[in-house]
Amino acid sequence: MLTDEERIRITEALQQWAEQAPTDELVIEFAGRDRFLTPFQVYIEVERNTPDGQAILRILEDGVRQEGLQQIVNRLTDKGI
């Protein structure tokens, strides 16, 4: 489980990522549910802590544990490219 600080930093990075991404770009598909999310919708789901937002955070948590929080934040904000 992400710490509060990790969740806050990832949420802020997702917001920055969503603001920079094309508004109509689809980035996540929830298989079997016929639901697609744009970058802004990804940020909103995480920020509102919805079930889909929690699922997204679980995916990002795996990256945090393997590579570190800063690396994941950098990737989302284009600083790690």
Secondary structure, DSSP 8 states (H G I E B T S, - for coil): ---HHHHHHHHHHHHHHHHHS-TT---EEETTTTEEE-HHHHHHHHHTT-HHHHHHHHHHHHHHHHH-HHHHHHHHTTS--
